[in-house]
Amino acid sequence: MYAKSAIIGNSENTAIEVGGLFSRMHELNISETAEVVALNDDHAGVQHVRFNLITSLGHKVMDCGIKTLAVKAFLQNYAPYTKPETAGRPDREKKAQRSNVTHLKSHI
């Protein structure tokens, strides 16, 4: 049902592509990072995003598994991933550049 499409464009001008990273913050400093693994339309023609979800609270990381949302719902909840603020510290900037879902999963 989920074939790997290259890119889904949408009215919000946000390109969603396989391998793309998206994130959102919750209250109490809980963050979620979503890595897109597949894009496709369902049987009714609704575009969907299938993604691997990683949740972290500080340095505690939890793999929440594969989730699926319609593109519209996905973009209402998740924004394109941006590097965390590093306050101009070169040692932290290098570490922030390596931060991604694969890195987070290594801490589970």
Residue pairs with C-beta under 8 A, 6 or more apart in sequence:
1 40
1 42
2 38
2 39
2 40
2 48
2 50
2 68
3 38
3 40
4 18
4 37
4 38
4 39
5 18
5 38
5 39
5 40
6 17
6 18
7 15
7 16
7 17
7 39
8 15
8 16
8 17
8 39
8 47
8 49
8 71
9 15
10 16
10 47
10 71
10 72
10 75
12 75
14 75
14 80
16 22
16 36
16 39
16 49
16 71
16 74
16 75
17 36
17 39
18 36
18 37
18 38
18 39
19 35
19 36
20 35
20 36
20 80
20 81
21 33
21 34
21 35
21 36
21 80
21 81
21 100
21 101
22 33
22 34
22 36
22 51
22 74
22 78
22 79
22 80
22 81
23 31
23 32
23 33
23 34
23 78
23 79
23 81
23 82
24 31
24 32
24 77
24 78
24 79
25 31
25 32
26 32
28 57
29 57
29 58
30 55
30 56
30 57
31 55
31 56
31 57
32 53
32 54
32 55
32 56
32 64
32 78
33 53
33 54
33 55
33 56
33 81
33 100
33 101
33 104
34 51
34 52
34 53
34 54
34 67
34 74
34 78
35 51
35 52
35 54
35 100
35 101
36 49
36 50
36 51
37 50
37 51
37 52
37 66
38 49
38 50
39 47
39 48
39 49
39 50
40 47
40 48
40 50
41 47
41 48
42 48
46 70
47 70
47 71
48 68
48 69
48 70
48 71
49 68
49 69
49 70
49 71
49 74
50 66
50 67
50 68
51 66
51 67
51 68
51 69
51 74
52 63
52 65
52 66
52 67
52 101
53 63
53 64
53 65
53 66
53 67
54 61
54 62
54 63
54 64
54 101
54 104
54 105
55 61
55 62
55 64
56 62
56 104
59 107
61 104
61 105
61 107
61 108
62 108
63 105
63 108
69 77
83 96
83 97
83 99
84 96
84 99
86 92
86 93
86 95
86 96
